[in-house]
Amino acid sequence: MNGFITAKDAAEKWNMSVRNIQNLCAAGKLDGAMKFGNAWAIPQDAEKPQDGRITTGSYKNWRKKPST
């Protein structure tokens, strides 16, 4: 299919794991991704989604109470 790449190709392109790409497709975070049987077809012009994990570190030590 012209204009589409596989999850493996996207993983190599974006330096991610194939399983992570499959999870993004299943969650609907890659626009235009379609499933054919057990394989995902991702548009070639799809952009890598933003990493939604917290990177500020503000959640560290949230259980520790400040000394009074």
mmCIF file of the N, C-alpha and C atoms, coordinates in Angstrom:
data_MODEL
# 
_entry.id   MODEL 
# 
loop_
_atom_site.group_PDB 
_atom_site.id 
_atom_site.type_symbol 
_atom_site.label_atom_id 
_atom_site.label_alt_id 
_atom_site.label_comp_id 
_atom_site.label_asym_id 
_atom_site.label_entity_id 
_atom_site.label_seq_id 
_atom_site.pdbx_PDB_ins_code 
_atom_site.Cartn_x 
_atom_site.Cartn_y 
_atom_site.Cartn_z 
_atom_site.occupancy 
_atom_site.B_iso_or_equiv 
_atom_site.pdbx_formal_charge 
_atom_site.auth_seq_id 
_atom_site.auth_comp_id 
_atom_site.auth_asym_id 
_atom_site.auth_atom_id 
_atom_site.pdbx_PDB_model_num 
ATOM 1   N N  . MET A 1 1  ? 0.843  -1.182 0.000  1.00 0.00 ? 1  MET A N  1 
ATOM 2   C CA . MET A 1 1  ? 0.000  0.000  0.000  1.00 0.00 ? 1  MET A CA 1 
ATOM 3   C C  . MET A 1 1  ? 0.886  1.242  0.000  1.00 0.00 ? 1  MET A C  1 
ATOM 4   N N  . ASN A 1 2  ? 0.640  2.079  -0.951 1.00 0.00 ? 2  ASN A N  1 
ATOM 5   C CA . ASN A 1 2  ? 1.430  3.298  -1.056 1.00 0.00 ? 2  ASN A CA 1 
ATOM 6   C C  . ASN A 1 2  ? 0.974  4.318  -0.028 1.00 0.00 ? 2  ASN A C  1 
ATOM 7   N N  . GLY A 1 3  ? 1.933  5.029  0.550  1.00 0.00 ? 3  GLY A N  1 
ATOM 8   C CA . GLY A 1 3  ? 1.619  6.076  1.503  1.00 0.00 ? 3  GLY A CA 1 
ATOM 9   C C  . GLY A 1 3  ? 1.527  5.609  2.941  1.00 0.00 ? 3  GLY A C  1 
ATOM 10  N N  . PHE A 1 4  ? 1.780  4.328  3.187  1.00 0.00 ? 4  PHE A N  1 
ATOM 11  C CA . PHE A 1 4  ? 1.702  3.788  4.539  1.00 0.00 ? 4  PHE A CA 1 
ATOM 12  C C  . PHE A 1 4  ? 2.991  3.065  4.893  1.00 0.00 ? 4  PHE A C  1 
ATOM 13  N N  . ILE A 1 5  ? 3.294  3.022  6.188  1.00 0.00 ? 5  ILE A N  1 
ATOM 14  C CA . ILE A 1 5  ? 4.429  2.270  6.695  1.00 0.00 ? 5  ILE A CA 1 
ATOM 15  C C  . ILE A 1 5  ? 3.927  1.323  7.783  1.00 0.00 ? 5  ILE A C  1 
ATOM 16  N N  . THR A 1 6  ? 4.742  0.344  8.118  1.00 0.00 ? 6  THR A N  1 
ATOM 17  C CA . THR A 1 6  ? 4.371  -0.621 9.158  1.00 0.00 ? 6  THR A CA 1 
ATOM 18  C C  . THR A 1 6  ? 4.775  -0.090 10.526 1.00 0.00 ? 6  THR A C  1 
ATOM 19  N N  . ALA A 1 7  ? 4.317  -0.751 11.564 1.00 0.00 ? 7  ALA A N  1 
ATOM 20  C CA . ALA A 1 7  ? 4.689  -0.376 12.928 1.00 0.00 ? 7  ALA A CA 1 
ATOM 21  C C  . ALA A 1 7  ? 6.194  -0.535 13.123 1.00 0.00 ? 7  ALA A C  1 
ATOM 22  N N  . LYS A 1 8  ? 6.780  -1.535 12.495 1.00 0.00 ? 8  LYS A N  1 
ATOM 23  C CA . LYS A 1 8  ? 8.225  -1.746 12.611 1.00 0.00 ? 8  LYS A CA 1 
ATOM 24  C C  . LYS A 1 8  ? 8.984  -0.591 11.982 1.00 0.00 ? 8  LYS A C  1 
ATOM 25  N N  . ASP A 1 9  ? 8.545  -0.136 10.816 1.00 0.00 ? 9  ASP A N  1 
ATOM 26  C CA . ASP A 1 9  ? 9.198  0.993  10.159 1.00 0.00 ? 9  ASP A CA 1 
ATOM 27  C C  . ASP A 1 9  ? 9.071  2.265  10.983 1.00 0.00 ? 9  ASP A C  1 
ATOM 28  N N  . ALA A 1 10 ? 7.888  2.489  11.560 1.00 0.00 ? 10 ALA A N  1 
ATOM 29  C CA . ALA A 1 10 ? 7.673  3.671  12.399 1.00 0.00 ? 10 ALA A CA 1 
ATOM 30  C C  . ALA A 1 10 ? 8.535  3.604  13.650 1.00 0.00 ? 10 ALA A C  1 
ATOM 31  N N  . ALA A 1 11 ? 8.702  2.414  14.211 1.00 0.00 ? 11 ALA A N  1 
ATOM 32  C CA . ALA A 1 11 ? 9.523  2.250  15.405 1.00 0.00 ? 11 ALA A CA 1 
ATOM 33  C C  . ALA A 1 11 ? 10.983 2.600  15.116 1.00 0.00 ? 11 ALA A C  1 
ATOM 34  N N  . GLU A 1 12 ? 11.479 2.182  13.968 1.00 0.00 ? 12 GLU A N  1 
ATOM 35  C CA . GLU A 1 12 ? 12.853 2.509  13.591 1.00 0.00 ? 12 GLU A CA 1 
ATOM 36  C C  . GLU A 1 12 ? 13.001 4.003  13.297 1.00 0.00 ? 12 GLU A C  1 
ATOM 37  N N  . LYS A 1 13 ? 11.999 4.577  12.656 1.00 0.00 ? 13 LYS A N  1 
ATOM 38  C CA . LYS A 1 13 ? 12.023 5.997  12.289 1.00 0.00 ? 13 LYS A CA 1 
ATOM 39  C C  . LYS A 1 13 ? 12.027 6.893  13.528 1.00 0.00 ? 13 LYS A C  1 
ATOM 40  N N  . TRP A 1 14 ? 11.234 6.541  14.551 1.00 0.00 ? 14 TRP A N  1 
ATOM 41  C CA . TRP A 1 14 ? 11.058 7.366  15.742 1.00 0.00 ? 14 TRP A CA 1 
ATOM 42  C C  . TRP A 1 14 ? 11.876 6.876  16.933 1.00 0.00 ? 14 TRP A C  1 
ATOM 43  N N  . ASN A 1 15 ? 12.686 5.841  16.750 1.00 0.00 ? 15 ASN A N  1 
ATOM 44  C CA . ASN A 1 15 ? 13.521 5.277  17.806 1.00 0.00 ? 15 ASN A CA 1 
ATOM 45  C C  . ASN A 1 15 ? 12.680 4.849  19.016 1.00 0.00 ? 15 ASN A C  1 
ATOM 46  N N  . MET A 1 16 ? 11.672 4.053  18.750 1.00 0.00 ? 16 MET A N  1 
ATOM 47  C CA . MET A 1 16 ? 10.772 3.529  19.777 1.00 0.00 ? 16 MET A CA 1 
ATOM 48  C C  . MET A 1 16 ? 10.644 2.022  19.564 1.00 0.00 ? 16 MET A C  1 
ATOM 49  N N  . SER A 1 17 ? 9.982  1.350  20.506 1.00 0.00 ? 17 SER A N  1 
ATOM 50  C CA . SER A 1 17 ? 9.761  -0.086 20.337 1.00 0.00 ? 17 SER A CA 1 
ATOM 51  C C  . SER A 1 17 ? 8.514  -0.319 19.477 1.00 0.00 ? 17 SER A C  1 
ATOM 52  N N  . VAL A 1 18 ? 8.476  -1.471 18.836 1.00 0.00 ? 18 VAL A N  1 
ATOM 53  C CA . VAL A 1 18 ? 7.335  -1.822 17.998 1.00 0.00 ? 18 VAL A CA 1 
ATOM 54  C C  . VAL A 1 18 ? 6.077  -1.922 18.854 1.00 0.00 ? 18 VAL A C  1 
ATOM 55  N N  . ARG A 1 19 ? 6.203  -2.492 20.033 1.00 0.00 ? 19 ARG A N  1 
ATOM 56  C CA . ARG A 1 19 ? 5.048  -2.646 20.922 1.00 0.00 ? 19 ARG A CA 1 
ATOM 57  C C  . ARG A 1 19 ? 4.493  -1.284 21.342 1.00 0.00 ? 19 ARG A C  1 
ATOM 58  N N  . ASN A 1 20 ? 5.365  -0.322 21.573 1.00 0.00 ? 20 ASN A N  1 
ATOM 59  C CA . ASN A 1 20 ? 4.920  1.014  21.941 1.00 0.00 ? 20 ASN A CA 1 
ATOM 60  C C  . ASN A 1 20 ? 4.131  1.646  20.785 1.00 0.00 ? 20 ASN A C  1 
ATOM 61  N N  . ILE A 1 21 ? 4.591  1.461  19.561 1.00 0.00 ? 21 ILE A N  1 
ATOM 62  C CA . ILE A 1 21 ? 3.884  1.971  18.385 1.00 0.00 ? 21 ILE A CA 1 
ATOM 63  C C  . ILE A 1 21 ? 2.516  1.305  18.274 1.00 0.00 ? 21 ILE A C  1 
ATOM 64  N N  . GLN A 1 22 ? 2.461  -0.005 18.498 1.00 0.00 ? 22 GLN A N  1 
ATOM 65  C CA . GLN A 1 22 ? 1.186  -0.719 18.439 1.00 0.00 ? 22 GLN A CA 1 
ATOM 66  C C  . GLN A 1 22 ? 0.219  -0.201 19.497 1.00 0.00 ? 22 GLN A C  1 
ATOM 67  N N  . ASN A 1 23 ? 0.728  0.080  20.689 1.00 0.00 ? 23 ASN A N  1 
ATOM 68  C CA . ASN A 1 23 ? -0.123 0.621  21.753 1.00 0.00 ? 23 ASN A CA 1 
ATOM 69  C C  . ASN A 1 23 ? -0.640 2.009  21.394 1.00 0.00 ? 23 ASN A C  1 
ATOM 70  N N  . LEU A 1 24 ? 0.203  2.845  20.787 1.00 0.00 ? 24 LEU A N  1 
ATOM 71  C CA . LEU A 1 24 ? -0.230 4.169  20.366 1.00 0.00 ? 24 LEU A CA 1 
ATOM 72  C C  . LEU A 1 24 ? -1.319 4.078  19.311 1.00 0.00 ? 24 LEU A C  1 
ATOM 73  N N  . CYS A 1 25 ? -1.174 3.142  18.383 1.00 0.00 ? 25 CYS A N  1 
ATOM 74  C CA . CYS A 1 25 ? -2.192 2.941  17.345 1.00 0.00 ? 25 CYS A CA 1 
ATOM 75  C C  . CYS A 1 25 ? -3.507 2.483  17.964 1.00 0.00 ? 25 CYS A C  1 
ATOM 76  N N  . ALA A 1 26 ? -3.441 1.532  18.872 1.00 0.00 ? 26 ALA A N  1 
ATOM 77  C CA . ALA A 1 26 ? -4.650 0.996  19.506 1.00 0.00 ? 26 ALA A CA 1 
ATOM 78  C C  . ALA A 1 26 ? -5.357 2.061  20.344 1.00 0.00 ? 26 ALA A C  1 
ATOM 79  N N  . ALA A 1 27 ? -4.588 2.983  20.916 1.00 0.00 ? 27 ALA A N  1 
ATOM 80  C CA . ALA A 1 27 ? -5.172 4.042  21.743 1.00 0.00 ? 27 ALA A CA 1 
ATOM 81  C C  . ALA A 1 27 ? -5.695 5.192  20.891 1.00 0.00 ? 27 ALA A C  1 
ATOM 82  N N  . GLY A 1 28 ? -5.446 5.165  19.586 1.00 0.00 ? 28 GLY A N  1 
ATOM 83  C CA . GLY A 1 28 ? -5.927 6.218  18.705 1.00 0.00 ? 28 GLY A CA 1 
ATOM 84  C C  . GLY A 1 28 ? -5.082 7.470  18.720 1.00 0.00 ? 28 GLY A C  1 
ATOM 85  N N  . LYS A 1 29 ? -3.837 7.357  19.143 1.00 0.00 ? 29 LYS A N  1 
ATOM 86  C CA . LYS A 1 29 ? -2.970 8.535  19.235 1.00 0.00 ? 29 LYS A CA 1 
ATOM 87  C C  . LYS A 1 29 ? -2.201 8.810  17.955 1.00 0.00 ? 29 LYS A C  1 
ATOM 88  N N  . LEU A 1 30 ? -2.289 7.924  16.983 1.00 0.00 ? 30 LEU A N  1 
ATOM 89  C CA . LEU A 1 30 ? -1.686 8.152  15.674 1.00 0.00 ? 30 LEU A CA 1 
ATOM 90  C C  . LEU A 1 30 ? -2.815 8.313  14.658 1.00 0.00 ? 30 LEU A C  1 
ATOM 91  N N  . ASP A 1 31 ? -2.991 9.528  14.182 1.00 0.00 ? 31 ASP A N  1 
ATOM 92  C CA . ASP A 1 31 ? -4.077 9.818  13.243 1.00 0.00 ? 31 ASP A CA 1 
ATOM 93  C C  . ASP A 1 31 ? -3.874 9.063  11.935 1.00 0.00 ? 31 ASP A C  1 
ATOM 94  N N  . GLY A 1 32 ? -4.924 8.438  11.461 1.00 0.00 ? 32 GLY A N  1 
ATOM 95  C CA . GLY A 1 32 ? -4.884 7.743  10.183 1.00 0.00 ? 32 GLY A CA 1 
ATOM 96  C C  . GLY A 1 32 ? -4.389 6.319  10.239 1.00 0.00 ? 32 GLY A C  1 
ATOM 97  N N  . ALA A 1 33 ? -4.009 5.826  11.419 1.00 0.00 ? 33 ALA A N  1 
ATOM 98  C CA . ALA A 1 33 ? -3.528 4.450  11.525 1.00 0.00 ? 33 ALA A CA 1 
ATOM 99  C C  . ALA A 1 33 ? -4.697 3.479  11.389 1.00 0.00 ? 33 ALA A C  1 
ATOM 100 N N  . MET A 1 34 ? -4.501 2.453  10.586 1.00 0.00 ? 34 MET A N  1 
ATOM 101 C CA . MET A 1 34 ? -5.543 1.453  10.347 1.00 0.00 ? 34 MET A CA 1 
ATOM 102 C C  . MET A 1 34 ? -4.978 0.065  10.595 1.00 0.00 ? 34 MET A C  1 
ATOM 103 N N  . LYS A 1 35 ? -5.823 -0.826 11.045 1.00 0.00 ? 35 LYS A N  1 
ATOM 104 C CA . LYS A 1 35 ? -5.398 -2.193 11.311 1.00 0.00 ? 35 LYS A CA 1 
ATOM 105 C C  . LYS A 1 35 ? -5.888 -3.097 10.195 1.00 0.00 ? 35 LYS A C  1 
ATOM 106 N N  . PHE A 1 36 ? -4.964 -3.871 9.633  1.00 0.00 ? 36 PHE A N  1 
ATOM 107 C CA . PHE A 1 36 ? -5.284 -4.858 8.607  1.00 0.00 ? 36 PHE A CA 1 
ATOM 108 C C  . PHE A 1 36 ? -4.877 -6.215 9.145  1.00 0.00 ? 36 PHE A C  1 
ATOM 109 N N  . GLY A 1 37 ? -5.838 -7.007 9.571  1.00 0.00 ? 37 GLY A N  1 
ATOM 110 C CA . GLY A 1 37 ? -5.546 -8.291 10.189 1.00 0.00 ? 37 GLY A CA 1 
ATOM 111 C C  . GLY A 1 37 ? -4.890 -8.060 11.529 1.00 0.00 ? 37 GLY A C  1 
ATOM 112 N N  . ASN A 1 38 ? -3.629 -8.428 11.657 1.00 0.00 ? 38 ASN A N  1 
ATOM 113 C CA . ASN A 1 38 ? -2.912 -8.183 12.908 1.00 0.00 ? 38 ASN A CA 1 
ATOM 114 C C  . ASN A 1 38 ? -1.785 -7.165 12.737 1.00 0.00 ? 38 ASN A C  1 
ATOM 115 N N  . ALA A 1 39 ? -1.764 -6.455 11.610 1.00 0.00 ? 39 ALA A N  1 
ATOM 116 C CA . ALA A 1 39 ? -0.720 -5.472 11.335 1.00 0.00 ? 39 ALA A CA 1 
ATOM 117 C C  . ALA A 1 39 ? -1.323 -4.069 11.252 1.00 0.00 ? 39 ALA A C  1 
ATOM 118 N N  . TRP A 1 40 ? -0.550 -3.085 11.685 1.00 0.00 ? 40 TRP A N  1 
ATOM 119 C CA . TRP A 1 40 ? -0.974 -1.687 11.636 1.00 0.00 ? 40 TRP A CA 1 
ATOM 120 C C  . TRP A 1 40 ? -0.358 -1.011 10.418 1.00 0.00 ? 40 TRP A C  1 
ATOM 121 N N  . ALA A 1 41 ? -1.170 -0.209 9.723  1.00 0.00 ? 41 ALA A N  1 
ATOM 122 C CA . ALA A 1 41 ? -0.701 0.613  8.611  1.00 0.00 ? 41 ALA A CA 1 
ATOM 123 C C  . ALA A 1 41 ? -0.761 2.063  9.081  1.00 0.00 ? 41 ALA A C  1 
ATOM 124 N N  . ILE A 1 42 ? 0.389  2.726  9.088  1.00 0.00 ? 42 ILE A N  1 
ATOM 125 C CA . ILE A 1 42 ? 0.520  4.090  9.596  1.00 0.00 ? 42 ILE A CA 1 
ATOM 126 C C  . ILE A 1 42 ? 0.875  4.997  8.422  1.00 0.00 ? 42 ILE A C  1 
ATOM 127 N N  . PRO A 1 43 ? 0.183  6.135  8.273  1.00 0.00 ? 43 PRO A N  1 
ATOM 128 C CA . PRO A 1 43 ? 0.534  7.044  7.170  1.00 0.00 ? 43 PRO A CA 1 
ATOM 129 C C  . PRO A 1 43 ? 1.991  7.479  7.245  1.00 0.00 ? 43 PRO A C  1 
ATOM 130 N N  . GLN A 1 44 ? 2.633  7.615  6.086  1.00 0.00 ? 44 GLN A N  1 
ATOM 131 C CA . GLN A 1 44 ? 4.045  7.989  6.045  1.00 0.00 ? 44 GLN A CA 1 
ATOM 132 C C  . GLN A 1 44 ? 4.282  9.367  6.637  1.00 0.00 ? 44 GLN A C  1 
ATOM 133 N N  . ASP A 1 45 ? 3.310  10.261 6.505  1.00 0.00 ? 45 ASP A N  1 
ATOM 134 C CA . ASP A 1 45 ? 3.496  11.623 6.993  1.00 0.00 ? 45 ASP A CA 1 
ATOM 135 C C  . ASP A 1 45 ? 3.024  11.811 8.433  1.00 0.00 ? 45 ASP A C  1 
ATOM 136 N N  . ALA A 1 46 ? 2.719  10.715 9.131  1.00 0.00 ? 46 ALA A N  1 
ATOM 137 C CA . ALA A 1 46 ? 2.299  10.805 10.539 1.00 0.00 ? 46 ALA A CA 1 
ATOM 138 C C  . ALA A 1 46 ? 3.455  11.322 11.378 1.00 0.00 ? 46 ALA A C  1 
ATOM 139 N N  . GLU A 1 47 ? 3.124  12.148 12.360 1.00 0.00 ? 47 GLU A N  1 
ATOM 140 C CA . GLU A 1 47 ? 4.145  12.702 13.239 1.00 0.00 ? 47 GLU A CA 1 
ATOM 141 C C  . GLU A 1 47 ? 4.201  11.923 14.539 1.00 0.00 ? 47 GLU A C  1 
ATOM 142 N N  . LYS A 1 48 ? 5.389  11.882 15.116 1.00 0.00 ? 48 LYS A N  1 
ATOM 143 C CA . LYS A 1 48 ? 5.588  11.200 16.391 1.00 0.00 ? 48 LYS A CA 1 
ATOM 144 C C  . LYS A 1 48 ? 4.793  11.936 17.470 1.00 0.00 ? 48 LYS A C  1 
ATOM 145 N N  . PRO A 1 49 ? 3.947  11.225 18.223 1.00 0.00 ? 49 PRO A N  1 
ATOM 146 C CA . PRO A 1 49 ? 3.164  11.897 19.257 1.00 0.00 ? 49 PRO A CA 1 
ATOM 147 C C  . PRO A 1 49 ? 4.040  12.330 20.427 1.00 0.00 ? 49 PRO A C  1 
ATOM 148 N N  . GLN A 1 50 ? 3.588  13.352 21.133 1.00 0.00 ? 50 GLN A N  1 
ATOM 149 C CA . GLN A 1 50 ? 4.310  13.842 22.302 1.00 0.00 ? 50 GLN A CA 1 
ATOM 150 C C  . GLN A 1 50 ? 4.310  12.781 23.393 1.00 0.00 ? 50 GLN A C  1 
ATOM 151 N N  . ASP A 1 51 ? 5.378  12.740 24.164 1.00 0.00 ? 51 ASP A N  1 
ATOM 152 C CA . ASP A 1 51 ? 5.484  11.826 25.295 1.00 0.00 ? 51 ASP A CA 1 
ATOM 153 C C  . ASP A 1 51 ? 4.681  12.421 26.439 1.00 0.00 ? 51 ASP A C  1 
ATOM 154 N N  . GLY A 1 52 ? 3.650  11.719 26.902 1.00 0.00 ? 52 GLY A N  1 
ATOM 155 C CA . GLY A 1 52 ? 2.757  12.251 27.912 1.00 0.00 ? 52 GLY A CA 1 
ATOM 156 C C  . GLY A 1 52 ? 3.203  12.039 29.339 1.00 0.00 ? 52 GLY A C  1 
ATOM 157 N N  . ARG A 1 53 ? 4.372  11.446 29.531 1.00 0.00 ? 53 ARG A N  1 
ATOM 158 C CA . ARG A 1 53 ? 4.834  11.196 30.894 1.00 0.00 ? 53 ARG A CA 1 
ATOM 159 C C  . ARG A 1 53 ? 5.335  12.480 31.534 1.00 0.00 ? 53 ARG A C  1 
ATOM 160 N N  . ILE A 1 54 ? 5.279  12.518 32.846 1.00 0.00 ? 54 ILE A N  1 
ATOM 161 C CA . ILE A 1 54 ? 5.739  13.690 33.598 1.00 0.00 ? 54 ILE A CA 1 
ATOM 162 C C  . ILE A 1 54 ? 7.263  13.729 33.564 1.00 0.00 ? 54 ILE A C  1 
ATOM 163 N N  . THR A 1 55 ? 7.818  14.881 33.209 1.00 0.00 ? 55 THR A N  1 
ATOM 164 C CA . THR A 1 55 ? 9.270  15.002 33.146 1.00 0.00 ? 55 THR A CA 1 
ATOM 165 C C  . THR A 1 55 ? 9.798  16.091 34.078 1.00 0.00 ? 55 THR A C  1 
ATOM 166 N N  . THR A 1 56 ? 8.901  16.748 34.800 1.00 0.00 ? 56 THR A N  1 
ATOM 167 C CA . THR A 1 56 ? 9.340  17.846 35.656 1.00 0.00 ? 56 THR A CA 1 
ATOM 168 C C  . THR A 1 56 ? 9.940  17.362 36.955 1.00 0.00 ? 56 THR A C  1 
ATOM 169 N N  . GLY A 1 57 ? 9.542  16.194 37.416 1.00 0.00 ? 57 GLY A N  1 
ATOM 170 C CA . GLY A 1 57 ? 10.036 15.687 38.682 1.00 0.00 ? 57 GLY A CA 1 
ATOM 171 C C  . GLY A 1 57 ? 9.269  16.239 39.869 1.00 0.00 ? 57 GLY A C  1 
ATOM 172 N N  . SER A 1 58 ? 8.213  17.018 39.620 1.00 0.00 ? 58 SER A N  1 
ATOM 173 C CA . SER A 1 58 ? 7.465  17.631 40.716 1.00 0.00 ? 58 SER A CA 1 
ATOM 174 C C  . SER A 1 58 ? 6.670  16.607 41.519 1.00 0.00 ? 58 SER A C  1 
ATOM 175 N N  . TYR A 1 59 ? 6.521  15.413 41.013 1.00 0.00 ? 59 TYR A N  1 
ATOM 176 C CA . TYR A 1 59 ? 5.780  14.380 41.716 1.00 0.00 ? 59 TYR A CA 1 
ATOM 177 C C  . TYR A 1 59 ? 6.658  13.617 42.715 1.00 0.00 ? 59 TYR A C  1 
ATOM 178 N N  . LYS A 1 60 ? 7.966  13.820 42.700 1.00 0.00 ? 60 LYS A N  1 
ATOM 179 C CA . LYS A 1 60 ? 8.872  13.080 43.576 1.00 0.00 ? 60 LYS A CA 1 
ATOM 180 C C  . LYS A 1 60 ? 8.628  13.448 45.025 1.00 0.00 ? 60 LYS A C  1 
ATOM 181 N N  . ASN A 1 61 ? 8.730  12.465 45.899 1.00 0.00 ? 61 ASN A N  1 
ATOM 182 C CA . ASN A 1 61 ? 8.575  12.620 47.336 1.00 0.00 ? 61 ASN A CA 1 
ATOM 183 C C  . ASN A 1 61 ? 7.227  13.216 47.717 1.00 0.00 ? 61 ASN A C  1 
ATOM 184 N N  . TRP A 1 62 ? 6.183  12.922 46.983 1.00 0.00 ? 62 TRP A N  1 
ATOM 185 C CA . TRP A 1 62 ? 4.871  13.508 47.257 1.00 0.00 ? 62 TRP A CA 1 
ATOM 186 C C  . TRP A 1 62 ? 4.269  12.982 48.548 1.00 0.00 ? 62 TRP A C  1 
ATOM 187 N N  . ARG A 1 63 ? 4.738  11.837 49.036 1.00 0.00 ? 63 ARG A N  1 
ATOM 188 C CA . ARG A 1 63 ? 4.192  11.298 50.292 1.00 0.00 ? 63 ARG A CA 1 
ATOM 189 C C  . ARG A 1 63 ? 4.841  11.887 51.540 1.00 0.00 ? 63 ARG A C  1 
ATOM 190 N N  . LYS A 1 64 ? 6.015  12.432 51.372 1.00 0.00 ? 64 LYS A N  1 
ATOM 191 C CA . LYS A 1 64 ? 6.739  12.972 52.528 1.00 0.00 ? 64 LYS A CA 1 
ATOM 192 C C  . LYS A 1 64 ? 6.094  14.290 52.964 1.00 0.00 ? 64 LYS A C  1 
ATOM 193 N N  . LYS A 1 65 ? 5.799  14.367 54.235 1.00 0.00 ? 65 LYS A N  1 
ATOM 194 C CA . LYS A 1 65 ? 5.206  15.578 54.795 1.00 0.00 ? 65 LYS A CA 1 
ATOM 195 C C  . LYS A 1 65 ? 6.310  16.549 55.143 1.00 0.00 ? 65 LYS A C  1 
ATOM 196 N N  . PRO A 1 66 ? 6.105  17.831 54.920 1.00 0.00 ? 66 PRO A N  1 
ATOM 197 C CA . PRO A 1 66 ? 7.138  18.801 55.309 1.00 0.00 ? 66 PRO A CA 1 
ATOM 198 C C  . PRO A 1 66 ? 7.236  18.895 56.827 1.00 0.00 ? 66 PRO A C  1 
ATOM 199 N N  . SER A 1 67 ? 8.435  19.105 57.324 1.00 0.00 ? 67 SER A N  1 
ATOM 200 C CA . SER A 1 67 ? 8.653  19.240 58.764 1.00 0.00 ? 67 SER A CA 1 
ATOM 201 C C  . SER A 1 67 ? 8.080  20.556 59.253 1.00 0.00 ? 67 SER A C  1 
ATOM 202 N N  . THR A 1 68 ? 7.376  20.500 60.386 1.00 0.00 ? 68 THR A N  1 
ATOM 203 C CA . THR A 1 68 ? 6.831  21.744 60.941 1.00 0.00 ? 68 THR A CA 1 
ATOM 204 C C  . THR A 1 68 ? 7.479  22.090 62.240 1.00 0.00 ? 68 THR A C  1 
# 
